[in-house]
Amino acid sequence: MSDADPRKDPRFRPFRAAAYGVHIALSTVFCLWLTWNVGHSVAAMTPERQPPAEQVLSFRECLEGAQSLWMELETKRETLVRTVPASNADQEWMSFRTQWLSRLRERESQCALGSRERAELRAVFVRLDQVQDHYTIHAVQYALEVGRAVDALQDAFVTARKNPAAGRLP
């Protein structure tokens, strides 16, 4: 039979139990605090859906509004990739996203999307919101995973263009 582990001295059992208890309590408090803060942050960045507006827009006006929101979203995504430093793309996108979502929620409230006659229009707005979610994920991944490499590449181009051997490039 093997000897008892000297690190597990029975005299210190109450202290080990207290240490485990404190560790579990602190971990639980930290996890709850973190969960609450993330939820609060997400809620602050996502405007709530508005109640239906008194004045309902026509089907065509709603469709044109959705098309306009789509074009704005797509233009911002393209601009983000081409002009903003890649490492800042996520923060730039988040500030745009909140304003854009406010306009989307306003348009949704004006379009009576709950009615049966507007099922196709509701599908357009649902898809528009989904695309925005995917673009948000893309912006964060682009900034965090690819951003530094893209910024370093851009800096390398700037440095290389300063070399007299590069000649005159656009």
C-alpha positions, -999 to +999 in steps of 0.1 A: +000+000+000+014+034-009+019+062+016-005+090+018+003+121-003+019+146+021+003+175+002-031+162+013-025+165+050-059+160+067-051+189+091-054+213+062-087+199+047-108+229+060-084+253+045-084+236+011-122+235+012-123+273+020-098+280-008-120+260-032-151+278-020-135+312-024-122+303-059-157+291-070-174+321-055-150+346-072-152+328-105-190+328-104-191+365-095-166+373-123-186+353-149-219+369-139-203+404-141-188+396-175-221+382-189-240+412-176-215+437-192-215+419-225-253+419-226-255+455-216-230+465-243-248+446-270-281+461-260-266+496-261-254+489-297-286+475-310-316+498-313-349+482-302-377+476-327-402+504-328-440+501-326-458+503-359-460+539-372-494+556-376-486+565-412-479+533-432-458+536-463-468+519-496-453+485-506-432+503-532-419+529-509-409+503-484-391+482-510-373+513-523-364+522-487-350+487-481-330+489-514-316+523-502-306+508-469-289+479-488-270+502-510-259+522-480-247+491-463-229+478-493-212+511-500-200+514-464-186+479-466-167+486-497-155+519-484-144+502-452-122+478-470-107+503-494-101+535-473-101+528-436-070+513-420-078+476-416-070+475-379-097+501-373-124+486-395-143+470-367-147+502-347-156+522-378-182+496-387-197+496-352-204+533-352-219+531-387-239+499-377-257+516-348-269+545-369-278+522-398-298+499-375-317+529-362-328+538-398-336+502-405-359+500-374-376+532-383-383+520-418-396+486-405-420+505-382-433+525-412-439+494-434-464+473-413-443+442-418-467+421-396-494+420-422-499+389-444-499+410-476-464+421-469-447+387-463-423+392-492-414+426-478-408+412-443-385+386-459-365+414-475-361+432-442-352+400-424-325+392-450-312+427-448-307+424-411-290+391-415-266+405-441-258+433-417-250+407-390-226+389-414-210+422-424-204+430-387-187+396-382-167+403-413-156+437-401-144+423-368-126+394-384-111+417-410-098+441-383-085+415-359-073+387-381-063+403-413-060+439-404-024+440-392-012+421-423-031+444-446-019+476-428+017+462-430+013+455-467+000+491-473+030+505-454+054+483-474+038+497-507+043+533-494+079+526-485+086+509-518+071+537-538+095+562-522+124+543-537+137+562-568+138+529-588+100+527-585+097+556-609+064+575-611+035+552-601-001+562-597 
